Amino acid sequence: MTIHRRQFLHRSMLGSALLWTAPGAFAEALTQTPAQTEGPFYPDKLPLDTDNDLLIITDKITPAVGEVSHLHGTVRDAKGEPVRNALVEIWQVDHNGNYIHTRGAGKSGERDANFQGYGRFSTNRKGEYYFRTIKPVPYVPRTPHIHVAVTHKGKRVLTTQCYVKGEPLNAKDGIYRGIKDAAQQASVTVEFKPLEGSEAGELAAQFDIVLGLTPADPAH
């Protein structure tokens, strides 16, 4: 991890922590992240490199094509307590609309061999996670999105998707529109903002996850 990425991670995670300092009533008002379909293109064969940097594969020098984006956030239980050692997985299409799946090829070009397409990261004691990836792009018939799964103590506890705030295609996407609760829909709609200080036009997006777990849950 480069110095500027370490600095980003520190700043972003500090910001996330500050947002979660209000106790009591605020914690009770947390909106549970809605479960969504895994989709047919969870990798049927995981890449050799499965770390949290989807832009560089193993020892390759050439990065993936796309808008560099830093996706980060926290994983919390229903009471707002951080869930540590939760395995967060993400997978998404490359800039041509292709998944890393034997049946996941899009129609707009060959798969970007430099895009990892899948990554995983275990949350720290504060429930924080971080990925470096690309801003998701659309493919027929879907609006741009990133698939996200959370596993805790060997059990998959959530499968969901996060979406780009302000994306016009959201209004036409059946899976996105299927989230009928406005607060839950808003909870999976994240803003990809310009990363402060980045001369390369990098973006940052914060996706905080609230699980249905409670402190008394055996899976917690």
N, C-alpha and C positions, 0 to 999 in steps of 0.2 A: 504494500500500500504506500503510495507516494506521500510526501510531506503535506501537499495541499489537500489530499483526500483525508489524511488524518486530522488536519485542522478542521475540515468541513464536518467530519464525523463528530468531533468534540463540540463544535458550535451547535450543530443541529440537535444532538442528543441533549445538550444543556437546555436548549430551547424547548424540547419536548418535555423535559422534566419539570420545567417551570410551569408548563400548562397544566400539570397534574398535581399541583401542590394544594389546591383547595379541597378540604375534607368535607365530610358530612353530606349536606344536601346536594352538593355538586356530584359527588360520587354516586348518590342514589339516582341522579338524573341521566346517567350514562346510557347511551343508545347502543344496544347490542348490534354488532356487525352482522348483517344478514348472510345466511348461507346461500351459495349459488352453485350452479352446476359445475362439475369439474371439466366438462367438455370432452370431446373425443380425442384430444391431442395432448394429454399428459404424456411426456416422453415414454415411448415403448422401449427405448434403450437409452439409459442415461449417458450423457457425454462423459469423457474421461475426466474432464475438469468440471467440478460442480461447486466451485467456490462462489462468493458473493459479488465477484466482478465479472459481469457477462460480456464485457467489451474486449477482453483479452483472454485467449485460450492458451493455457500452459505457457510455453516459451515462445509463442509467436510474437512478432513485433507489430504486425499490422492490426489496428483496432477495427472493430465492427463499424459499419456505416449507420449513421442515425444521429439524432440529437441526444448528446450525452446527458443522462439524467441520474440524479442521486435520489434514490427512493429510501426513505427511512421512516421510523415511527416506533411506537411502543405496542406491546401486547399486554392487555390488562384483563382481569377477571370482572365479573359483574359488579363488584364493589369498588373497582378502581385500583385494586392491588396489582402490582407488576407480576407477570408470570415469567419466571426465570427458566432457562434451559428449555424453552419451547423452540422446536425446529420450524423455522419459517421457510417455505419453498415458494419460488416464483417461476413462472414460465410464460413465454409470450412469443409472438411472431417476430421475425427480423424485418428490416425495412422494406422487403419485397412481399411481406405477408406470408412467410413460411414458418411453420413450426419445425422443431427438430423431432420429427415423427415420420415413420415410413409412409404415412398417408397424409402428411401435413403440408405438402407442397402447394403453394399458391399459384396463381395464373400470371403473375406480373414479373416473373423472372426467377433465376436460380437462387437457391438458398445461399445466404451470406455465410461462407465457411469460417469467417472470423467472429461470428456471433455465437456465443455459448448457448443462448436460448433458454437456459434453465440455471437456477442457482439456489443455494440454501445457506442459511445462517442461523446459528443458535443464539437466542436472546441472552443478554447479560443479566446481572442481578437486578437491574432496573427495568427489565422487560424490553430493552431496546434492540432494534435490528437495523441493518443497513445493507443496501445493494447499490452497485453502480451498473446502470443498464442504459437503454435508449428509451426515449419517449415512445409509447406505443402508437402504432399506425393502424388504420382500418384495413379490413379485408372483407370481401363479400361473404356473408351478409352482415358482418359484425362491425360495431363501432369500436374505436381503439380501446383496449383494455389489457390489464395484466392479471393473470391468474395467480391466486395466492392461497396457500394451504398452511395450516398450523397443526403440528403434531406435538403432543405433550405426554410424556411417560409412555411412549410407544403407541399412543392412540391418536388417530386423526380426530381433532376436535372442531375443526372448521375448514371448509373449502369455500372460497368466495372469489370475487373479482373486483378490481378497482378501476375506475374510469377517469377520463380527463374532463375536468370542469370546463364548461363553455364549449364543448365539442358539439356541433350541430347534429351529428349522427346519433347522439344519445337518444334523441326524441323518437328515432325510428327503430331503435334496437329493442327487440322483443324481450330479451333477458333483462336488460336494464329497466325497461318499463314494467317488468314483472314485479319489481320491488314496489309494492303499493304504499308502504309507510314512507312518508316524506322525509322523516328524520333518518330512517335507515338508508334511504336512497342517497341522501346528502352525505352520510357517513362513508360511503364508498366512492364518492365523487371528489377527486383531489385536484388541487391546482398545481400545475407545473410552472413554477416561477423561475425567472432568471436568477442564477446563482450569483450572489453579491461578490464582486471582485474577480469573477471569471472573465478572462479575455477571450476565451474560446466559445462563449455563448452557452455554457453549460446550464442545466436546469436543476431545480430541486423540488421534490414533492414529498409531503408528509402524509403518510397513511397510518393512522392509529387504529388498532384493532381491539375490540372489546368482545371477549368470549362470553358464552353463557355460563361459564364455570363460576362457582361461588367458593369461598374458602373452605366450606364443609364438603365440597364435591370430592369423591375419592380420586378423581383424575387430576385434581389440582396439586 
